[in-house]
């Protein structure tokens, strides 16, 4: 009998620890959401834009997290909880907040369905053209083909544009590939990573992955976001730079496959 009592106490302790931790996480999420989303909504409002559906979504998600925290607190308190603080009422508040959050989220998604997404700021096009070079040695002697993936935002195009990616031959390079990138906007770094097809079972070819990223954190002001949002344009994925052209110089052009079928900007 004593062992049964000890076992029940142990299980209750574990449940209380789990519920207590869950309550702490939920209250933390509510407070974090209050500061992050509340500040964003306030800044947007100051720039003349009121995202009503987003406001309600954020509000009810915060309340959802708060009442979830209360529910877990109720689980820990058990019979010691106030009579008005029942499981049914707390769970009801959780369900109502979740339902309204889902509804407002759907309305917000519907509002943004008709919006157009930009992958770089339009102001980038008026900037000065800059150049950057990246070189990489490739095992041409041991590979039939090597696929080059360049996931860039091109001016006037999406992640790739066949007219802006060219391959040139220079037989003096040997196994080296030189990549010249022209771009506009914020100063950037470039990287080129080689992955053998044996590293990934699903790969048909080895891959040279070329990326370009800004030297500094991408920052789009609330004013910029608000002004474009009014015009039905979203900047969620917008960078402060865009690529004008890419030149790939190699001694083995016949062994390269350009993966540039990625469509245009929406």
N, C-alpha and C positions, 0 to 999 in steps of 0.2 A: 504493500500500500504506500509506504514511504517513497518507494522508487517511482510509483505512478504520480504522486504529488510533485516530486522533484522534476519529473519529465514534463508535466503540465506547466510548471513555473518556467522551465527552460524554454519551452515552445512559446509561451506568452512573452518572455523577455525578447526572444528573437523577433517576434511579430511587432512588438513595441519599438524595437530598434529600427526595423525596416520602415514602419509607418512614420516614426519620428524623422528618419532621414528623408523619406518622401515628402513629408510636410515641410521640412527645411528647404528642399529643392524647389517645391512649388511656391513657397513664399518668396524665395530668392528670384525665381523666374518672374513673379508678379512685380516685384520691386524693380528688377532690371528692365522689364517691359515698360513700366511706368516712366522711368527716366529716359530710356532710348526712344520709344515710340512717341511718348508725350512731347519730348523735345523736338522730334522730327515734325510732328503735326503742328507744333507751335511755330517752327521756323517756316514751314510751308505757308501757314496762315499769314505770317508777317510779309510774305512775298506775294500775297494776293491769291492764294489757292487753298481751297478747303476740300480735302479729300474725304467726303462724307462717309463713303463706304469703308475706306481705310481707317477712318476715325472709329467707326463702330466695331470694325473687326479687331482693332488693337484694344479697344475698351473691353470688349467681351472676352478676348483672350486673357487679358490681365485679370478680369473677374473670375474667369474659369480657373486659372492657376490659383487665385486666392481661395476660392471655395473648395478646390481640391485639397489645398493645404489644411483648411478647416476640417474637411472630412477625415483626413488622416489624423489630425489632432483628436477628433472625436473617437477614432479607433483606439488611440492610446489611452484616453481618459476613461473609456468604458462607462460604467455605471456612475462614475463621479461627475460626469458631464452634466451641465444644467438641463432641466427638462425640455426647454425650448430648443436646445441644441441637439436635435434628433438626427439620426441617420437619414431619415426620409426627407426632411427639410433641406439638409445640406446637399444630399444627392440631387434633389430637385433643382436647387440653385446651380449646381454643376451642369446638369442637363440643359437648363434654360440658357445659360451663358454659352455653352458649346453650340447649341442650336442657332442662336443669334450670331455667333462668330462665323459659323459655316455659311449662314445666309448672307451676311455682309461680305464675306470673302467671295462668294459666288457673284454678288453684285459688282464688287471691285474688279473681278476677273472679266466680267462681261463688259464693264466700262473700258478696260484696257485691251479688249480683243480688237477693237477698231483702231488702236494706237499703232504707230509705226516706230520700230526700234532702230536706233542708230548705233553703229559700232565705233564711231569716232565723232568728236565734236566738229561741227561744220567750220568753226574758226580755224581748224588745223589746215585747211586747204589754202589759206592765205599766207601761211608761214613760209619760212625759207627752207629749201631742200637741203637735207643733210645726208651724209654718206657714212656707212660703216662696213667693215670687212670681217669675215670669219672664215677660217680655214680648218679643214679636217682631213686626216689621212684615212683612206678607206681600203679595205683588203680586196682590191679588184681581182687579184690573182686567185682568190679562193671562193669568190662569189659569182654566180651567173648574172644576177641582177641586184641592184640596190635601189630601193624606193626612197625618194626625197619628199618629205612632208614639210611644208612651210605653212603653218597656221597663222597667217597674217591678216590683218584688216587692211585691205587695199583701198586707196582713194578711188571712189567710183565703183568699187566691187566689194564682195563679201570677204571670205577667208582666202580666196585665190582667184586669179584672173589670168587665163592663158596668154592674153596679149601682153601681160606685164611680167611674165616669167620667161627668161630666155636662157638657152644653153649655148655656150661658146667652147670651142676646142683650142687647147693649148697643150701640145704634145710634150712640152718641157716639164710639165707639172708632175709626171709620174703618178704616184698613188694619192697625191694631194688634190683636194677640191677646194677652190676658192669661191666664196659666196659674197657678192657685193650687193648691199641693200641700200636703196635710196628711200628716204622717208621725210615726212614733215611732222612738226609738233614737238613735244617734249623730247629732251635728250634721252637716248636709249642705249641699252646693252644688247648684244646678240649672242646666242649660244647655238652650238651644233652638237648633238649627241648621236652616237652610232649605237644601234642595237642589232645584234646578230639574230637571225631568224630562229636559231636554236634556243634563244632565251625565252621565246614565247611560242607555245605549240601551235597557236592559231595563225602565226605569220607565214605568209607564202614567200616573202622576200625579207632580206635584211633592210634596215631602215636608217636613214639619216634624218633626224628630227631637228628642224631649225626653228628657233623661237626668237622673238624680239620683245623686250619688255622695258618699261621706262626706268630711269635711274632713281626716280622718286615715286612715292606712293601716288596712285591715281586719285586725284581730288577733283570732284565736280561740285561746284557751289550749289547751295539750295536755291539761289536766285536763278542760276542757269537751268537747273532741273525744273523749277516751277514755270519758268517762261516757256520752255519747250513743251511741258506737260499741257499747258493751256492750248497749244497748237496740235495736241494729239500725238506728240512725239515723246517717246520714252528714252531715257539715257542710262538705264540700268546697266547696260553692257558697254557703254561708250568709253573709249580710251581717249587720251589727250595726244595721240599720235596716230599716223596711218602711213602705210607703205606706198610709195610711188612705183617702184620697180625692183625686180630681183634678177641679178645676172649670176649664172652658175658656170664657172670656168673649170674644165676638166680635160684630161687627156683621154678619157674613156666615155664619151657621150653615149655610146651604144649600150653601155651597161647601166645607165641611169633611167629610172622610171619616175616621172613627175606626177605626184598625186595632187592634182589641182582642181578636182571636181567638187567644189564646195559651194557653188551658188553665189548669188549676189546679195547685197544688203536688202533687207525688206523695206 
